[in-house]
């Protein structure tokens, strides 16, 4: 039975191909002595650092945005022992200095 390829796997393969292309282009451009090749080499080397960082940031924000919500603890579900519930103290928010 064949496993279906997901969009995440396709994006990972594209990212790997892009990074390998940048590494190869950096190697080739480093051997060429023209001024334009040196500029392209700098761009290629910058891309080899920026692209993985961007991928990491995108994955991090994706995980943060799709995090499952934690259930409400049983203690606060019915208002028991809620430190912010003023009606439990019996004074209903009235000042005790009167």
PDB file as gemmi writes it, atoms N, CA and C in Angstrom:
CRYST1    1.000    1.000    1.000  90.00  90.00  90.00 P 1                      
ATOM      1  N   UNK A   1       0.838  -1.169   0.000  1.00  0.00           N  
ATOM      2  CA  UNK A   1       0.000   0.000   0.000  1.00  0.00           C  
ATOM      3  C   UNK A   1       0.889   1.240   0.000  1.00  0.00           C  
ATOM      4  N   UNK A   2       0.627   2.153  -0.921  1.00  0.00           N  
ATOM      5  CA  UNK A   2       1.425   3.365  -1.030  1.00  0.00           C  
ATOM      6  C   UNK A   2       0.954   4.402  -0.019  1.00  0.00           C  
ATOM      7  N   UNK A   3       1.928   5.092   0.536  1.00  0.00           N  
ATOM      8  CA  UNK A   3       1.625   6.158   1.473  1.00  0.00           C  
ATOM      9  C   UNK A   3       1.442   7.454   0.683  1.00  0.00           C  
ATOM     10  N   UNK A   4       0.409   8.207   1.009  1.00  0.00           N  
ATOM     11  CA  UNK A   4       0.130   9.453   0.319  1.00  0.00           C  
ATOM     12  C   UNK A   4       1.127  10.522   0.759  1.00  0.00           C  
ATOM     13  N   UNK A   5       1.660  11.261  -0.195  1.00  0.00           N  
ATOM     14  CA  UNK A   5       2.607  12.331   0.099  1.00  0.00           C  
ATOM     15  C   UNK A   5       1.822  13.568   0.536  1.00  0.00           C  
ATOM     16  N   UNK A   6       2.182  14.112   1.684  1.00  0.00           N  
ATOM     17  CA  UNK A   6       1.476  15.271   2.222  1.00  0.00           C  
ATOM     18  C   UNK A   6       2.103  16.569   1.702  1.00  0.00           C  
ATOM     19  N   UNK A   7       1.390  17.665   1.889  1.00  0.00           N  
ATOM     20  CA  UNK A   7       1.891  18.971   1.477  1.00  0.00           C  
ATOM     21  C   UNK A   7       3.134  19.344   2.274  1.00  0.00           C  
ATOM     22  N   UNK A   8       3.182  18.916   3.498  1.00  0.00           N  
ATOM     23  CA  UNK A   8       4.341  19.204   4.342  1.00  0.00           C  
ATOM     24  C   UNK A   8       5.601  18.543   3.788  1.00  0.00           C  
ATOM     25  N   UNK A   9       5.465  17.306   3.297  1.00  0.00           N  
ATOM     26  CA  UNK A   9       6.604  16.608   2.715  1.00  0.00           C  
ATOM     27  C   UNK A   9       7.051  17.273   1.422  1.00  0.00           C  
ATOM     28  N   UNK A  10       6.102  17.742   0.628  1.00  0.00           N  
ATOM     29  CA  UNK A  10       6.434  18.413  -0.621  1.00  0.00           C  
ATOM     30  C   UNK A  10       7.186  19.710  -0.329  1.00  0.00           C  
ATOM     31  N   UNK A  11       6.721  20.469   0.656  1.00  0.00           N  
ATOM     32  CA  UNK A  11       7.408  21.704   1.028  1.00  0.00           C  
ATOM     33  C   UNK A  11       8.806  21.430   1.569  1.00  0.00           C  
ATOM     34  N   UNK A  12       8.967  20.335   2.298  1.00  0.00           N  
ATOM     35  CA  UNK A  12      10.290  19.975   2.820  1.00  0.00           C  
ATOM     36  C   UNK A  12      11.239  19.621   1.683  1.00  0.00           C  
ATOM     37  N   UNK A  13      10.740  18.903   0.690  1.00  0.00           N  
ATOM     38  CA  UNK A  13      11.566  18.540  -0.461  1.00  0.00           C  
ATOM     39  C   UNK A  13      11.961  19.785  -1.252  1.00  0.00           C  
ATOM     40  N   UNK A  14      11.032  20.719  -1.424  1.00  0.00           N  
ATOM     41  CA  UNK A  14      11.333  21.969  -2.130  1.00  0.00           C  
ATOM     42  C   UNK A  14      12.389  22.769  -1.371  1.00  0.00           C  
ATOM     43  N   UNK A  15      12.263  22.832  -0.042  1.00  0.00           N  
ATOM     44  CA  UNK A  15      13.237  23.564   0.772  1.00  0.00           C  
ATOM     45  C   UNK A  15      14.619  22.929   0.678  1.00  0.00           C  
ATOM     46  N   UNK A  16      14.675  21.607   0.700  1.00  0.00           N  
ATOM     47  CA  UNK A  16      15.960  20.908   0.579  1.00  0.00           C  
ATOM     48  C   UNK A  16      16.581  21.179  -0.780  1.00  0.00           C  
ATOM     49  N   UNK A  17      15.775  21.110  -1.844  1.00  0.00           N  
ATOM     50  CA  UNK A  17      16.290  21.374  -3.193  1.00  0.00           C  
ATOM     51  C   UNK A  17      16.798  22.805  -3.315  1.00  0.00           C  
ATOM     52  N   UNK A  18      16.086  23.745  -2.714  1.00  0.00           N  
ATOM     53  CA  UNK A  18      16.503  25.143  -2.757  1.00  0.00           C  
ATOM     54  C   UNK A  18      17.824  25.347  -2.021  1.00  0.00           C  
ATOM     55  N   UNK A  19      17.960  24.735  -0.861  1.00  0.00           N  
ATOM     56  CA  UNK A  19      19.205  24.866  -0.107  1.00  0.00           C  
ATOM     57  C   UNK A  19      20.378  24.202  -0.823  1.00  0.00           C  
ATOM     58  N   UNK A  20      20.161  23.032  -1.399  1.00  0.00           N  
ATOM     59  CA  UNK A  20      21.232  22.365  -2.154  1.00  0.00           C  
ATOM     60  C   UNK A  20      21.630  23.227  -3.350  1.00  0.00           C  
ATOM     61  N   UNK A  21      20.636  23.818  -4.022  1.00  0.00           N  
ATOM     62  CA  UNK A  21      20.935  24.711  -5.137  1.00  0.00           C  
ATOM     63  C   UNK A  21      21.751  25.916  -4.704  1.00  0.00           C  
ATOM     64  N   UNK A  22      21.438  26.462  -3.546  1.00  0.00           N  
ATOM     65  CA  UNK A  22      22.209  27.592  -3.030  1.00  0.00           C  
ATOM     66  C   UNK A  22      23.645  27.182  -2.684  1.00  0.00           C  
ATOM     67  N   UNK A  23      23.829  25.998  -2.115  1.00  0.00           N  
ATOM     68  CA  UNK A  23      25.172  25.532  -1.790  1.00  0.00           C  
ATOM     69  C   UNK A  23      25.998  25.314  -3.061  1.00  0.00           C  
ATOM     70  N   UNK A  24      25.398  24.700  -4.056  1.00  0.00           N  
ATOM     71  CA  UNK A  24      26.104  24.453  -5.317  1.00  0.00           C  
ATOM     72  C   UNK A  24      26.430  25.775  -6.002  1.00  0.00           C  
ATOM     73  N   UNK A  25      25.459  26.693  -6.016  1.00  0.00           N  
ATOM     74  CA  UNK A  25      25.724  27.986  -6.653  1.00  0.00           C  
ATOM     75  C   UNK A  25      26.801  28.760  -5.896  1.00  0.00           C  
ATOM     76  N   UNK A  26      26.832  28.645  -4.579  1.00  0.00           N  
ATOM     77  CA  UNK A  26      27.884  29.307  -3.807  1.00  0.00           C  
ATOM     78  C   UNK A  26      29.252  28.740  -4.160  1.00  0.00           C  
ATOM     79  N   UNK A  27      29.329  27.434  -4.344  1.00  0.00           N  
ATOM     80  CA  UNK A  27      30.596  26.806  -4.714  1.00  0.00           C  
ATOM     81  C   UNK A  27      31.043  27.262  -6.091  1.00  0.00           C  
ATOM     82  N   UNK A  28      30.135  27.251  -7.052  1.00  0.00           N  
ATOM     83  CA  UNK A  28      30.478  27.648  -8.422  1.00  0.00           C  
ATOM     84  C   UNK A  28      30.825  29.130  -8.483  1.00  0.00           C  
ATOM     85  N   UNK A  29      30.044  29.961  -7.829  1.00  0.00           N  
ATOM     86  CA  UNK A  29      30.283  31.404  -7.878  1.00  0.00           C  
ATOM     87  C   UNK A  29      31.568  31.795  -7.160  1.00  0.00           C  
ATOM     88  N   UNK A  30      31.971  30.993  -6.166  1.00  0.00           N  
ATOM     89  CA  UNK A  30      33.221  31.310  -5.476  1.00  0.00           C  
ATOM     90  C   UNK A  30      34.432  31.081  -6.376  1.00  0.00           C  
ATOM     91  N   UNK A  31      34.283  30.224  -7.377  1.00  0.00           N  
ATOM     92  CA  UNK A  31      35.384  29.941  -8.299  1.00  0.00           C  
ATOM     93  C   UNK A  31      35.457  30.941  -9.449  1.00  0.00           C  
ATOM     94  N   UNK A  32      34.391  31.679  -9.689  1.00  0.00           N  
ATOM     95  CA  UNK A  32      34.360  32.665 -10.769  1.00  0.00           C  
ATOM     96  C   UNK A  32      34.877  33.986 -10.213  1.00  0.00           C  
ATOM     97  N   UNK A  33      35.696  34.667 -10.993  1.00  0.00           N  
ATOM     98  CA  UNK A  33      36.349  35.859 -10.477  1.00  0.00           C  
ATOM     99  C   UNK A  33      35.672  37.179 -10.807  1.00  0.00           C  
ATOM    100  N   UNK A  34      34.551  37.186 -11.514  1.00  0.00           N  
ATOM    101  CA  UNK A  34      33.958  38.463 -11.907  1.00  0.00           C  
ATOM    102  C   UNK A  34      33.284  39.150 -10.722  1.00  0.00           C  
ATOM    103  N   UNK A  35      33.078  40.453 -10.857  1.00  0.00           N  
ATOM    104  CA  UNK A  35      32.440  41.247  -9.804  1.00  0.00           C  
ATOM    105  C   UNK A  35      30.980  40.826  -9.606  1.00  0.00           C  
ATOM    106  N   UNK A  36      30.269  40.551 -10.687  1.00  0.00           N  
ATOM    107  CA  UNK A  36      28.867  40.130 -10.612  1.00  0.00           C  
ATOM    108  C   UNK A  36      28.744  38.783  -9.899  1.00  0.00           C  
ATOM    109  N   UNK A  37      29.702  37.886 -10.154  1.00  0.00           N  
ATOM    110  CA  UNK A  37      29.683  36.570  -9.509  1.00  0.00           C  
ATOM    111  C   UNK A  37      29.911  36.719  -8.002  1.00  0.00           C  
ATOM    112  N   UNK A  38      30.738  37.648  -7.604  1.00  0.00           N  
ATOM    113  CA  UNK A  38      30.980  37.870  -6.178  1.00  0.00           C  
ATOM    114  C   UNK A  38      29.726  38.399  -5.480  1.00  0.00           C  
ATOM    115  N   UNK A  39      28.988  39.271  -6.184  1.00  0.00           N  
ATOM    116  CA  UNK A  39      27.729  39.772  -5.625  1.00  0.00           C  
ATOM    117  C   UNK A  39      26.727  38.639  -5.483  1.00  0.00           C  
ATOM    118  N   UNK A  40      26.636  37.799  -6.505  1.00  0.00           N  
ATOM    119  CA  UNK A  40      25.732  36.644  -6.442  1.00  0.00           C  
ATOM    120  C   UNK A  40      26.160  35.666  -5.353  1.00  0.00           C  
ATOM    121  N   UNK A  41      27.475  35.538  -5.141  1.00  0.00           N  
ATOM    122  CA  UNK A  41      27.979  34.664  -4.075  1.00  0.00           C  
ATOM    123  C   UNK A  41      27.524  35.168  -2.711  1.00  0.00           C  
ATOM    124  N   UNK A  42      27.603  36.469  -2.499  1.00  0.00           N  
ATOM    125  CA  UNK A  42      27.157  37.043  -1.232  1.00  0.00           C  
ATOM    126  C   UNK A  42      25.664  36.803  -1.016  1.00  0.00           C  
ATOM    127  N   UNK A  43      24.878  36.972  -2.067  1.00  0.00           N  
ATOM    128  CA  UNK A  43      23.433  36.730  -1.972  1.00  0.00           C  
ATOM    129  C   UNK A  43      23.162  35.259  -1.684  1.00  0.00           C  
ATOM    130  N   UNK A  44      23.901  34.381  -2.339  1.00  0.00           N  
ATOM    131  CA  UNK A  44      23.715  32.942  -2.143  1.00  0.00           C  
ATOM    132  C   UNK A  44      24.072  32.530  -0.720  1.00  0.00           C  
ATOM    133  N   UNK A  45      25.169  33.050  -0.207  1.00  0.00           N  
ATOM    134  CA  UNK A  45      25.561  32.721   1.171  1.00  0.00           C  
ATOM    135  C   UNK A  45      24.567  33.282   2.178  1.00  0.00           C  
ATOM    136  N   UNK A  46      24.054  34.474   1.920  1.00  0.00           N  
ATOM    137  CA  UNK A  46      23.039  35.051   2.794  1.00  0.00           C  
ATOM    138  C   UNK A  46      21.771  34.185   2.786  1.00  0.00           C  
ATOM    139  N   UNK A  47      21.408  33.704   1.609  1.00  0.00           N  
ATOM    140  CA  UNK A  47      20.224  32.847   1.498  1.00  0.00           C  
ATOM    141  C   UNK A  47      20.362  31.535   2.237  1.00  0.00           C  
ATOM    142  N   UNK A  48      21.595  31.006   2.300  1.00  0.00           N  
ATOM    143  CA  UNK A  48      21.793  29.740   3.019  1.00  0.00           C  
ATOM    144  C   UNK A  48      21.585  29.892   4.512  1.00  0.00           C  
ATOM    145  N   UNK A  49      21.688  31.112   5.014  1.00  0.00           N  
ATOM    146  CA  UNK A  49      21.413  31.353   6.431  1.00  0.00           C  
ATOM    147  C   UNK A  49      19.973  31.797   6.656  1.00  0.00           C  
ATOM    148  N   UNK A  50      19.459  32.622   5.776  1.00  0.00           N  
ATOM    149  CA  UNK A  50      18.129  33.203   5.964  1.00  0.00           C  
ATOM    150  C   UNK A  50      17.018  32.179   5.748  1.00  0.00           C  
ATOM    151  N   UNK A  51      17.120  31.356   4.727  1.00  0.00           N  
ATOM    152  CA  UNK A  51      16.044  30.409   4.396  1.00  0.00           C  
ATOM    153  C   UNK A  51      15.782  29.415   5.535  1.00  0.00           C  
ATOM    154  N   UNK A  52      16.798  28.759   6.109  1.00  0.00           N  
ATOM    155  CA  UNK A  52      16.495  27.855   7.238  1.00  0.00           C  
ATOM    156  C   UNK A  52      15.890  28.579   8.438  1.00  0.00           C  
ATOM    157  N   UNK A  53      16.347  29.811   8.693  1.00  0.00           N  
ATOM    158  CA  UNK A  53      15.784  30.572   9.804  1.00  0.00           C  
ATOM    159  C   UNK A  53      14.314  30.882   9.540  1.00  0.00           C  
ATOM    160  N   UNK A  54      13.993  31.284   8.327  1.00  0.00           N  
ATOM    161  CA  UNK A  54      12.599  31.570   7.977  1.00  0.00           C  
ATOM    162  C   UNK A  54      11.734  30.316   8.079  1.00  0.00           C  
ATOM    163  N   UNK A  55      12.264  29.185   7.648  1.00  0.00           N  
ATOM    164  CA  UNK A  55      11.508  27.933   7.744  1.00  0.00           C  
ATOM    165  C   UNK A  55      11.236  27.598   9.209  1.00  0.00           C  
ATOM    166  N   UNK A  56      12.244  27.779  10.065  1.00  0.00           N  
ATOM    167  CA  UNK A  56      12.071  27.508  11.485  1.00  0.00           C  
ATOM    168  C   UNK A  56      11.008  28.428  12.088  1.00  0.00           C  
ATOM    169  N   UNK A  57      11.052  29.709  11.747  1.00  0.00           N  
ATOM    170  CA  UNK A  57      10.084  30.665  12.288  1.00  0.00           C  
ATOM    171  C   UNK A  57       8.674  30.328  11.832  1.00  0.00           C  
ATOM    172  N   UNK A  58       8.524  29.966  10.557  1.00  0.00           N  
ATOM    173  CA  UNK A  58       7.199  29.610  10.037  1.00  0.00           C  
ATOM    174  C   UNK A  58       6.653  28.381  10.764  1.00  0.00           C  
ATOM    175  N   UNK A  59       7.498  27.382  10.958  1.00  0.00           N  
ATOM    176  CA  UNK A  59       7.057  26.174  11.664  1.00  0.00           C  
ATOM    177  C   UNK A  59       6.696  26.499  13.109  1.00  0.00           C  
ATOM    178  N   UNK A  60       7.483  27.369  13.751  1.00  0.00           N  
ATOM    179  CA  UNK A  60       7.205  27.740  15.135  1.00  0.00           C  
ATOM    180  C   UNK A  60       5.855  28.453  15.251  1.00  0.00           C  
ATOM    181  N   UNK A  61       5.584  29.422  14.359  1.00  0.00           N  
ATOM    182  CA  UNK A  61       4.308  30.119  14.398  1.00  0.00           C  
ATOM    183  C   UNK A  61       3.150  29.188  14.042  1.00  0.00           C  
ATOM    184  N   UNK A  62       3.390  28.225  13.166  1.00  0.00           N  
ATOM    185  CA  UNK A  62       2.346  27.257  12.830  1.00  0.00           C  
ATOM    186  C   UNK A  62       1.979  26.430  14.054  1.00  0.00           C  
ATOM    187  N   UNK A  63       2.994  25.979  14.788  1.00  0.00           N  
ATOM    188  CA  UNK A  63       2.734  25.182  15.992  1.00  0.00           C  
ATOM    189  C   UNK A  63       2.025  26.001  17.064  1.00  0.00           C  
ATOM    190  N   UNK A  64       2.418  27.264  17.214  1.00  0.00           N  
ATOM    191  CA  UNK A  64       1.770  28.122  18.199  1.00  0.00           C  
ATOM    192  C   UNK A  64       0.314  28.361  17.815  1.00  0.00           C  
ATOM    193  N   UNK A  65       0.060  28.588  16.551  1.00  0.00           N  
ATOM    194  CA  UNK A  65      -1.292  28.874  16.091  1.00  0.00           C  
ATOM    195  C   UNK A  65      -2.218  27.679  16.098  1.00  0.00           C  
ATOM    196  N   UNK A  66      -1.669  26.488  16.032  1.00  0.00           N  
ATOM    197  CA  UNK A  66      -2.497  25.286  15.987  1.00  0.00           C  
ATOM    198  C   UNK A  66      -2.383  24.455  17.252  1.00  0.00           C  
ATOM    199  N   UNK A  67      -1.994  25.088  18.347  1.00  0.00           N  
ATOM    200  CA  UNK A  67      -1.882  24.372  19.625  1.00  0.00           C  
ATOM    201  C   UNK A  67      -3.286  24.083  20.151  1.00  0.00           C  
ATOM    202  N   UNK A  68      -3.455  22.885  20.673  1.00  0.00           N  
ATOM    203  CA  UNK A  68      -4.745  22.519  21.273  1.00  0.00           C  
ATOM    204  C   UNK A  68      -4.905  23.264  22.577  1.00  0.00           C  
ATOM    205  N   UNK A  69      -6.121  23.722  22.838  1.00  0.00           N  
ATOM    206  CA  UNK A  69      -6.383  24.449  24.076  1.00  0.00           C  
ATOM    207  C   UNK A  69      -6.390  23.480  25.251  1.00  0.00           C  
ATOM    208  N   UNK A  70      -5.820  23.933  26.369  1.00  0.00           N  
ATOM    209  CA  UNK A  70      -5.813  23.128  27.576  1.00  0.00           C  
ATOM    210  C   UNK A  70      -7.205  23.160  28.200  1.00  0.00           C  
ATOM    211  N   UNK A  71      -7.662  22.036  28.710  1.00  0.00           N  
ATOM    212  CA  UNK A  71      -8.969  22.044  29.368  1.00  0.00           C  
ATOM    213  C   UNK A  71      -8.926  22.852  30.658  1.00  0.00           C  
ATOM    214  N   UNK A  72     -10.057  23.339  31.070  1.00  0.00           N  
ATOM    215  CA  UNK A  72     -10.163  24.110  32.297  1.00  0.00           C  
ATOM    216  C   UNK A  72      -9.951  23.172  33.480  1.00  0.00           C  
ATOM    217  N   UNK A  73      -9.094  23.540  34.425  1.00  0.00           N  
ATOM    218  CA  UNK A  73      -8.896  22.659  35.590  1.00  0.00           C  
ATOM    219  C   UNK A  73     -10.206  22.488  36.361  1.00  0.00           C  
ATOM    220  N   UNK A  74     -10.378  21.333  37.002  1.00  0.00           N  
ATOM    221  CA  UNK A  74     -11.604  21.042  37.748  1.00  0.00           C  
ATOM    222  C   UNK A  74     -11.830  22.028  38.887  1.00  0.00           C  
ATOM    223  N   UNK A  75     -10.774  22.547  39.460  1.00  0.00           N  
ATOM    224  CA  UNK A  75     -10.902  23.464  40.585  1.00  0.00           C  
ATOM    225  C   UNK A  75     -11.658  24.719  40.195  1.00  0.00           C  
ATOM    226  N   UNK A  76     -11.396  25.225  39.005  1.00  0.00           N  
ATOM    227  CA  UNK A  76     -12.020  26.467  38.565  1.00  0.00           C  
ATOM    228  C   UNK A  76     -13.264  26.237  37.712  1.00  0.00           C  
ATOM    229  N   UNK A  77     -13.557  25.011  37.389  1.00  0.00           N  
ATOM    230  CA  UNK A  77     -14.708  24.735  36.537  1.00  0.00           C  
ATOM    231  C   UNK A  77     -16.018  25.118  37.230  1.00  0.00           C  
ATOM    232  N   UNK A  78     -16.120  24.909  38.524  1.00  0.00           N  
ATOM    233  CA  UNK A  78     -17.358  25.205  39.245  1.00  0.00           C  
ATOM    234  C   UNK A  78     -17.223  26.428  40.146  1.00  0.00           C  
ATOM    235  N   UNK A  79     -16.122  27.148  40.072  1.00  0.00           N  
ATOM    236  CA  UNK A  79     -15.918  28.328  40.897  1.00  0.00           C  
ATOM    237  C   UNK A  79     -15.364  28.020  42.267  1.00  0.00           C  
ATOM    238  N   UNK A  80     -14.946  26.798  42.522  1.00  0.00           N  
ATOM    239  CA  UNK A  80     -14.396  26.430  43.819  1.00  0.00           C  
ATOM    240  C   UNK A  80     -12.981  26.980  43.948  1.00  0.00           C  
ATOM    241  N   UNK A  81     -12.670  27.501  45.118  1.00  0.00           N  
ATOM    242  CA  UNK A  81     -11.327  27.975  45.432  1.00  0.00           C  
ATOM    243  C   UNK A  81     -10.775  28.957  44.403  1.00  0.00           C  
ATOM    244  N   UNK A  82     -11.637  29.754  43.834  1.00  0.00           N  
ATOM    245  CA  UNK A  82     -11.196  30.744  42.859  1.00  0.00           C  
ATOM    246  C   UNK A  82     -10.720  31.979  43.619  1.00  0.00           C  
ATOM    247  N   UNK A  83      -9.435  32.310  43.558  1.00  0.00           N  
ATOM    248  CA  UNK A  83      -8.930  33.442  44.337  1.00  0.00           C  
ATOM    249  C   UNK A  83      -9.459  34.789  43.843  1.00  0.00           C  
ATOM    250  N   UNK A  84     -10.017  34.829  42.669  1.00  0.00           N  
ATOM    251  CA  UNK A  84     -10.513  36.079  42.108  1.00  0.00           C  
ATOM    252  C   UNK A  84     -12.022  36.233  42.254  1.00  0.00           C  
ATOM    253  N   UNK A  85     -12.659  35.251  42.831  1.00  0.00           N  
ATOM    254  CA  UNK A  85     -14.106  35.307  43.017  1.00  0.00           C  
ATOM    255  C   UNK A  85     -14.401  35.994  44.345  1.00  0.00           C  
ATOM    256  N   UNK A  86     -14.931  37.221  44.304  1.00  0.00           N  
ATOM    257  CA  UNK A  86     -15.168  38.005  45.512  1.00  0.00           C  
ATOM    258  C   UNK A  86     -16.389  37.524  46.293  1.00  0.00           C  
ATOM    259  N   UNK A  87     -17.316  36.844  45.641  1.00  0.00           N  
ATOM    260  CA  UNK A  87     -18.525  36.407  46.341  1.00  0.00           C  
ATOM    261  C   UNK A  87     -18.230  35.258  47.300  1.00  0.00           C  
ATOM    262  N   UNK A  88     -17.148  34.542  47.110  1.00  0.00           N  
ATOM    263  CA  UNK A  88     -16.795  33.438  47.989  1.00  0.00           C  
ATOM    264  C   UNK A  88     -16.387  33.962  49.359  1.00  0.00           C  
ATOM    265  N   UNK A  89     -15.748  35.144  49.418  1.00  0.00           N  
ATOM    266  CA  UNK A  89     -15.283  35.712  50.684  1.00  0.00           C  
ATOM    267  C   UNK A  89     -16.432  36.212  51.552  1.00  0.00           C  
ATOM    268  N   UNK A  90     -17.582  36.413  50.981  1.00  0.00           N  
ATOM    269  CA  UNK A  90     -18.733  36.810  51.762  1.00  0.00           C  
ATOM    270  C   UNK A  90     -18.954  38.299  51.842  1.00  0.00           C  
ATOM    271  N   UNK A  91     -18.042  39.115  51.364  1.00  0.00           N  
ATOM    272  CA  UNK A  91     -18.245  40.553  51.498  1.00  0.00           C  
ATOM    273  C   UNK A  91     -18.715  41.182  50.186  1.00  0.00           C  
ATOM    274  N   UNK A  92     -18.807  40.433  49.140  1.00  0.00           N  
ATOM    275  CA  UNK A  92     -19.301  40.886  47.834  1.00  0.00           C  
ATOM    276  C   UNK A  92     -18.639  42.171  47.378  1.00  0.00           C  
ATOM    277  N   UNK A  93     -17.355  42.344  47.644  1.00  0.00           N  
ATOM    278  CA  UNK A  93     -16.606  43.490  47.183  1.00  0.00           C  
ATOM    279  C   UNK A  93     -16.736  44.710  48.041  1.00  0.00           C  
ATOM    280  N   UNK A  94     -17.409  44.613  49.202  1.00  0.00           N  
ATOM    281  CA  UNK A  94     -17.567  45.765  50.091  1.00  0.00           C  
ATOM    282  C   UNK A  94     -16.290  45.997  50.874  1.00  0.00           C  
ATOM    283  N   UNK A  95     -16.061  47.246  51.248  1.00  0.00           N  
ATOM    284  CA  UNK A  95     -14.883  47.608  52.015  1.00  0.00           C  
ATOM    285  C   UNK A  95     -15.110  47.256  53.489  1.00  0.00           C  
ATOM    286  N   UNK A  96     -14.127  46.618  54.135  1.00  0.00           N  
ATOM    287  CA  UNK A  96     -14.280  46.174  55.513  1.00  0.00           C  
ATOM    288  C   UNK A  96     -13.974  47.271  56.523  1.00  0.00           C  
ATOM    289  N   UNK A  97     -13.582  48.456  56.108  1.00  0.00           N  
ATOM    290  CA  UNK A  97     -13.219  49.514  57.045  1.00  0.00           C  
ATOM    291  C   UNK A  97     -14.401  50.264  57.596  1.00  0.00           C  
ATOM    292  N   UNK A  98     -15.624  49.981  57.172  1.00  0.00           N  
ATOM    293  CA  UNK A  98     -16.808  50.688  57.630  1.00  0.00           C  
ATOM    294  C   UNK A  98     -17.153  50.367  59.045  1.00  0.00           C  
TER     295      UNK A  98                                                      
END                                                                             
